[in-house]
Amino acid sequence: MTTTRRTILVGSATVATGALAGAPTAQALTQPAKRQRPTVVLVHGAFADASGWNGVAARLVRDGYPIIAPPNPLRGVATDSAYLASILATLSGPLVLAAHSYGGIVVTNAAAGNANVKALVYVAAFVPDQGETLLGLQTKYPGSKLNETALDIRAYGAGVDGYIRKDVFRDVFAGDLPRPTTDLMWAGQRPSDVRALQEPASGSPAWKAIPSWYLVARNDNVLPAAAQRFMAQRAGARTTEVNASHVAMIAQPAVTAELIKRAAG
């Protein structure tokens, strides 16, 4: 009351100025606080790195979403899942996890039991149930061109890495992108230890407890669209389909970003 009286004595101009200055404070007291946007965690798959999410990430950042795109080690299902789970444990607040391809099995394991994870988004990704393998899901339906003849096998230490051969890379992995782009993607591809193909998912999958969304890539030559639809339906995922190759998040970044924002609520 003392502050109000002094303002009135100074004059009407000061009253008006004080009213304007005080308006935001009054609004802040009466309006509900803005809901915190979830952090979006973008998880890449094999033969790729986090840069594959750049087109999606740019749209999410522009719309005010905090993001992180950690490296997926690509050394094995159990070790990669444990690594991602350790990263998630450092993040506070609500999380939305978006995974591509092999990243799907990693996310499915790593998100289990993490109460901060509010939604899972699978982009042409593997959505395994307990005990299932990448190879089993990839070959469940016909149509995949990612087979033994498409791979260059190179030993490292005690393991063996698989790379997609240059002469088939574009057709198998990213047929709807320009060849100069896919030539660079081939040169910089990150291989996966081939043992990951037959390493089963462990524990109860996160999608049984966490709402999920799925982007089906109809022209996928790695993971057939029929397999994607099967996994999406089994997980009860809200599904969108798009005419895209396996790298749907690169070929259709706007559609992918919109699906993630929908999952984020």
C-alpha positions as CSV (number, residue, x, y, z in Angstrom):
1,M,0.0,0.0,0.0
2,T,2.8,2.5,0.8
3,T,4.3,2.0,-2.7
4,T,1.0,2.6,-4.3
5,R,0.4,5.9,-2.4
6,R,3.7,7.3,-3.3
7,T,3.1,6.5,-7.0
8,I,-0.2,8.3,-6.9
9,L,1.4,11.4,-5.3
10,V,4.0,11.6,-8.1
11,G,1.4,12.0,-10.8
12,S,-0.7,10.3,-13.4
13,A,2.2,9.8,-15.9
14,T,4.1,7.8,-13.2
15,V,0.9,5.9,-12.4
16,A,0.6,4.8,-16.1
17,T,4.2,3.8,-16.3
18,G,4.0,1.8,-13.1
19,A,0.9,0.0,-14.3
20,L,2.6,-1.0,-17.5
21,A,5.7,-2.2,-15.6
22,G,3.6,-4.1,-13.1
23,A,1.4,-5.8,-15.7
24,P,3.7,-8.8,-16.5
25,T,4.1,-9.5,-12.8
26,A,0.3,-9.6,-12.4
27,Q,0.0,-11.9,-15.5
28,A,2.7,-14.2,-14.2
29,L,0.7,-14.6,-11.0
30,T,-2.5,-15.5,-12.8
31,Q,-1.2,-17.5,-15.8
32,P,-0.1,-21.1,-15.4
33,A,3.6,-21.8,-16.0
34,K,4.6,-23.1,-19.4
35,R,5.0,-26.8,-19.6
36,Q,8.6,-27.9,-19.9
37,R,9.5,-29.2,-23.4
38,P,11.0,-32.7,-23.3
39,T,14.5,-33.3,-24.3
40,V,14.6,-35.2,-27.6
41,V,17.3,-37.9,-27.7
42,L,18.2,-38.8,-31.3
43,V,19.8,-42.3,-31.7
44,H,21.3,-43.4,-35.0
45,G,21.7,-46.9,-36.3
46,A,24.4,-48.9,-38.1
47,F,26.4,-47.6,-41.2
48,A,25.6,-44.0,-40.0
49,D,26.3,-41.4,-37.4
50,A,24.4,-38.7,-35.6
51,S,24.7,-36.3,-38.5
52,G,21.9,-38.3,-40.2
53,W,19.6,-36.5,-37.8
54,N,20.7,-33.0,-38.8
55,G,17.7,-32.1,-40.8
56,V,15.3,-33.2,-38.1
57,A,17.4,-31.7,-35.3
58,A,17.5,-28.2,-37.0
59,R,13.7,-28.2,-37.1
60,L,13.3,-29.3,-33.5
61,V,15.8,-26.7,-32.3
62,R,14.0,-24.0,-34.2
63,D,10.8,-25.0,-32.5
64,G,12.4,-24.7,-29.0
65,Y,13.1,-28.4,-28.2
66,P,16.3,-29.2,-26.4
67,I,18.1,-32.1,-28.2
68,I,21.0,-34.5,-27.8
69,A,22.3,-36.9,-30.5
70,P,24.8,-39.2,-28.7
71,P,27.0,-41.6,-30.6
72,N,25.8,-45.2,-30.8
73,P,29.0,-47.3,-30.3
74,L,27.7,-50.1,-32.7
75,R,29.7,-52.7,-30.8
76,G,26.8,-55.0,-29.7
77,V,23.2,-54.9,-28.4
78,A,24.0,-55.2,-24.7
79,T,27.0,-52.9,-24.6
80,D,25.3,-50.2,-26.8
81,S,22.1,-50.4,-24.7
82,A,24.1,-50.0,-21.5
83,Y,26.0,-47.0,-22.9
84,L,22.8,-45.2,-24.0
85,A,21.2,-46.0,-20.6
86,S,24.1,-44.4,-18.9
87,I,23.6,-41.2,-21.0
88,L,19.9,-41.1,-20.3
89,A,20.6,-41.4,-16.5
90,T,22.5,-38.0,-16.7
91,L,19.5,-36.2,-18.2
92,S,16.8,-34.7,-16.1
93,G,13.2,-33.9,-17.0
94,P,11.0,-35.6,-19.5
95,L,12.6,-37.4,-22.5
96,V,11.4,-38.4,-25.9
97,L,13.7,-41.0,-27.6
98,A,13.8,-41.2,-31.4
99,A,15.6,-44.1,-33.0
100,H,16.6,-45.1,-36.5
101,S,17.2,-48.6,-37.7
102,Y,19.5,-50.6,-35.3
103,G,19.0,-47.7,-32.9
104,G,15.6,-49.1,-32.3
105,I,16.8,-52.2,-30.5
106,V,19.2,-50.1,-28.4
107,V,16.4,-47.6,-27.4
108,T,14.0,-50.4,-26.6
109,N,16.5,-51.9,-24.1
110,A,18.0,-48.6,-22.7
111,A,14.6,-46.9,-22.0
112,A,13.2,-49.7,-19.9
113,G,12.7,-48.7,-16.3
114,N,13.6,-45.0,-16.9
115,A,10.6,-43.0,-15.6
116,N,11.8,-39.9,-17.4
117,V,11.2,-41.4,-20.9
118,K,7.7,-40.3,-21.9
119,A,7.6,-41.5,-25.5
120,L,9.5,-43.6,-28.1
121,V,9.7,-42.7,-31.8
122,Y,10.9,-45.4,-34.2
123,V,11.9,-44.3,-37.7
124,A,12.3,-47.3,-40.0
125,A,13.6,-49.0,-36.9
126,F,13.7,-52.3,-35.2
127,V,11.2,-52.8,-32.3
128,P,12.1,-56.1,-30.8
129,D,10.4,-58.1,-28.2
130,Q,12.4,-59.9,-25.6
131,G,14.7,-62.6,-27.2
132,E,14.3,-61.4,-30.8
133,T,17.3,-60.5,-33.0
134,L,17.9,-58.0,-35.7
135,L,18.5,-60.7,-38.3
136,G,15.3,-62.5,-37.3
137,L,13.2,-59.3,-37.7
138,Q,15.0,-58.2,-40.9
139,T,14.3,-61.5,-42.6
140,K,10.8,-62.1,-41.2
141,Y,9.4,-60.7,-44.4
142,P,10.9,-60.7,-47.9
143,G,12.5,-57.7,-49.5
144,S,15.7,-56.8,-47.7
145,K,18.7,-56.2,-49.9
146,L,21.1,-56.0,-46.9
147,N,22.5,-59.5,-47.1
148,E,26.0,-61.1,-47.0
149,T,26.8,-60.2,-50.6
150,A,26.1,-56.5,-49.8
151,L,28.6,-56.4,-47.0
152,D,32.4,-55.9,-46.8
153,I,33.6,-57.8,-43.8
154,R,36.7,-56.5,-42.1
155,A,38.3,-57.9,-38.9
156,Y,39.3,-55.7,-36.0
157,G,41.0,-57.0,-32.9
158,A,38.8,-59.8,-31.6
159,G,35.8,-58.8,-33.7
160,V,34.5,-58.4,-37.2
161,D,32.9,-55.3,-38.7
162,G,30.4,-55.1,-41.5
163,Y,30.3,-52.2,-44.1
164,I,27.9,-51.8,-46.9
165,R,29.8,-52.1,-50.2
166,K,30.2,-49.0,-52.3
167,D,28.6,-50.4,-55.5
168,V,25.3,-51.2,-53.7
169,F,25.3,-48.6,-50.9
170,R,22.9,-46.1,-52.5
171,D,20.4,-48.8,-53.7
172,V,20.4,-50.6,-50.4
173,F,20.5,-47.8,-47.9
174,A,19.5,-44.4,-49.4
175,G,18.0,-44.8,-52.9
176,D,16.1,-41.5,-52.8
177,L,19.1,-39.3,-52.0
178,P,21.5,-37.8,-54.6
179,R,24.4,-39.9,-55.6
180,P,27.0,-37.3,-54.5
181,T,25.4,-37.4,-51.0
182,T,25.3,-41.2,-50.8
183,D,29.0,-41.4,-52.0
184,L,29.9,-39.2,-48.9
185,M,27.7,-41.3,-46.7
186,W,29.4,-44.5,-47.9
187,A,32.9,-43.0,-47.3
188,G,32.0,-42.0,-43.7
189,Q,29.8,-44.9,-42.7
190,R,30.3,-46.3,-39.2
191,P,30.3,-50.1,-39.3
192,S,28.6,-52.4,-36.8
193,D,30.1,-55.5,-35.3
194,V,28.3,-58.3,-37.1
195,R,27.7,-60.1,-33.9
196,A,25.0,-57.6,-33.2
197,L,22.9,-59.2,-35.9
198,Q,22.2,-62.3,-33.8
199,E,22.4,-60.8,-30.3
200,P,19.0,-61.0,-28.7
201,A,17.2,-58.1,-27.0
202,S,17.0,-58.7,-23.3
203,G,14.5,-57.9,-20.6
204,S,11.0,-56.5,-21.0
205,P,10.9,-54.1,-24.0
206,A,10.3,-50.4,-23.2
207,W,7.4,-50.2,-25.6
208,K,5.3,-52.3,-23.4
209,A,5.2,-49.6,-20.8
210,I,5.9,-46.4,-22.8
211,P,3.7,-44.9,-25.6
212,S,5.3,-45.3,-29.0
213,W,5.1,-43.8,-32.5
214,Y,6.4,-45.3,-35.7
215,L,7.4,-43.8,-39.1
216,V,7.2,-46.6,-41.8
217,A,9.5,-46.1,-44.8
218,R,7.6,-47.7,-47.7
219,N,10.6,-48.0,-50.0
220,D,13.0,-49.4,-47.4
221,N,15.5,-51.9,-48.9
222,V,17.1,-52.7,-45.5
223,L,14.1,-53.4,-43.2
224,P,11.1,-54.3,-45.3
225,A,8.0,-52.1,-44.8
226,A,6.0,-55.2,-43.9
227,A,8.3,-55.9,-41.0
228,Q,8.0,-52.3,-39.9
229,R,4.2,-52.5,-39.9
230,F,4.3,-55.7,-38.0
231,M,6.5,-54.3,-35.3
232,A,4.6,-51.0,-35.1
233,Q,1.2,-52.8,-34.8
234,R,2.5,-55.2,-32.1
235,A,3.8,-52.2,-30.1
236,G,0.5,-50.4,-30.4
237,A,2.4,-47.5,-32.0
238,R,0.7,-44.5,-33.6
239,T,1.9,-45.0,-37.2
240,T,2.6,-42.7,-40.1
241,E,3.8,-43.9,-43.5
242,V,6.0,-42.1,-46.0
243,N,7.5,-42.8,-49.4
244,A,11.2,-43.0,-48.4
245,S,14.2,-45.2,-48.4
246,H,15.7,-46.6,-45.2
247,V,17.0,-43.2,-44.2
248,A,13.6,-41.6,-43.9
249,M,14.8,-39.0,-41.4
250,I,17.2,-37.7,-44.1
251,A,14.8,-38.0,-47.0
252,Q,11.8,-36.7,-45.1
253,P,13.0,-34.6,-42.2
254,A,9.9,-32.4,-42.0
255,V,7.6,-35.4,-41.6
256,T,10.0,-37.0,-39.1
257,A,10.2,-33.9,-37.0
258,E,6.5,-33.5,-36.9
259,L,6.0,-37.1,-35.7
260,I,8.5,-36.5,-32.9
261,K,6.8,-33.2,-31.9
262,R,3.5,-35.1,-31.9
263,A,5.0,-37.7,-29.6
264,A,6.3,-34.9,-27.4
265,G,2.8,-33.7,-26.9
